[in-house]
Amino acid sequence: MIRVTIKRSPDGLIQSFRVKGHALYDEPGKDIVCAGVSAVTVGTVNAVEALLGLELQAKTKHGFLDVTVPDQLEAALSEKVQMLMESMVVMLQSIEQSYGAYIAMQDQH
């Protein structure tokens, strides 16, 4: 199972997210759940970096992604980063609704 943890500040801003595990929906190379989660999470990191010019702190290895949003961003940049992060959360929730046996999300406030 893929486990996604979203960590938020007291005021609700996404500070980091972690993705661990494998969906095991299908064999490697055919696993649409794993591919979907990877596309959404890595795509979000790439979008922040390409569109906003902000490098996120990311640790990756097979079956693991840990991403941290830098502290104390300028307000306009922070708002844009949060919009991209929140859209990622919505997309992951959509995957979880359809494939809940293979992905579990925890949104920590």
C-alpha positions as CSV (number, residue, x, y, z in Angstrom):
1,M,0.0,0.0,0.0
2,I,1.1,3.5,-0.7
3,R,0.9,5.8,2.3
4,V,0.8,9.6,1.8
5,T,1.4,11.9,4.7
6,I,0.7,15.7,4.3
7,K,2.1,17.8,7.2
8,R,0.6,21.3,7.7
9,S,1.5,24.3,9.8
10,P,-0.9,25.4,12.5
11,D,-2.5,27.9,10.0
12,G,-3.1,25.0,7.5
13,L,-0.2,25.6,5.0
14,I,1.4,22.5,3.6
15,Q,4.9,22.2,5.0
16,S,5.9,18.8,3.6
17,F,4.6,15.6,2.2
18,R,5.9,12.0,2.2
19,V,5.0,9.1,0.0
20,K,6.0,5.6,1.0
21,G,5.4,2.1,-0.3
22,H,4.1,0.4,-3.3
23,A,0.5,0.0,-4.4
24,L,0.8,-3.6,-5.6
25,Y,-2.3,-3.0,-7.7
26,D,-0.5,-4.8,-10.6
27,E,2.9,-6.0,-11.6
28,P,5.7,-3.4,-11.9
29,G,5.3,-1.5,-15.2
30,K,1.6,-2.0,-15.3
31,D,0.6,-0.6,-11.9
32,I,-1.7,2.3,-12.7
33,V,-2.1,3.4,-9.0
34,C,1.6,3.6,-8.5
35,A,2.0,5.4,-11.8
36,G,-0.8,7.9,-11.0
37,V,0.6,8.7,-7.5
38,S,4.1,9.1,-9.0
39,A,2.9,11.4,-11.8
40,V,0.9,13.6,-9.4
41,T,3.6,14.0,-6.7
42,V,6.7,14.2,-9.0
43,G,4.7,16.4,-11.4
44,T,3.9,18.8,-8.5
45,V,7.5,19.1,-7.5
46,N,8.5,19.7,-11.1
47,A,5.8,22.3,-11.5
48,V,6.9,24.3,-8.5
49,E,10.5,24.2,-9.7
50,A,9.7,25.0,-13.4
51,L,6.9,27.5,-13.0
52,L,8.0,29.3,-9.8
53,G,11.7,28.8,-9.9
54,L,11.7,27.4,-6.4
55,E,13.8,24.4,-5.6
56,L,12.0,22.1,-3.0
57,Q,14.0,19.9,-0.6
58,A,13.3,16.4,-1.9
59,K,14.6,13.0,-0.9
60,T,13.9,10.1,-3.2
61,K,14.6,6.5,-3.5
62,H,12.6,3.5,-4.8
63,G,9.2,3.6,-3.2
64,F,9.9,6.8,-1.2
65,L,9.6,10.5,-1.7
66,D,9.9,13.1,1.0
67,V,9.4,16.8,0.0
68,T,9.7,19.9,2.2
69,V,8.5,23.4,1.3
70,P,11.0,26.1,2.4
71,D,10.0,28.2,5.4
72,Q,9.3,31.9,5.2
73,L,8.6,32.4,1.6
74,E,7.5,35.8,0.3
75,A,3.6,35.9,0.5
76,A,2.9,35.9,-3.2
77,L,5.3,32.9,-3.8
78,S,3.9,31.0,-0.8
79,E,0.4,31.4,-2.1
80,K,1.4,30.0,-5.5
81,V,3.3,27.1,-4.0
82,Q,0.3,26.3,-1.7
83,M,-2.1,26.3,-4.7
84,L,0.0,23.7,-6.5
85,M,0.3,21.6,-3.3
86,E,-3.4,21.8,-2.6
87,S,-4.1,20.7,-6.2
88,M,-1.8,17.7,-5.6
89,V,-3.8,16.8,-2.5
90,V,-7.1,16.9,-4.4
91,M,-5.6,14.7,-7.2
92,L,-4.3,12.2,-4.6
93,Q,-7.7,12.2,-2.8
94,S,-9.3,11.3,-6.2
95,I,-7.0,8.4,-6.6
96,E,-7.7,7.3,-3.0
97,Q,-11.5,7.4,-3.6
98,S,-11.1,5.1,-6.6
99,Y,-8.3,2.8,-5.3
100,G,-8.6,3.0,-1.5
101,A,-7.3,-0.5,-1.0
102,Y,-4.0,0.6,-2.5
103,I,-3.4,4.1,-1.2
104,A,-4.1,5.7,2.2
105,M,-3.7,9.5,2.9
106,Q,-3.2,11.2,6.2
107,D,-3.5,15.0,6.3
108,Q,-1.9,16.2,9.6
109,H,-3.1,19.6,10.8
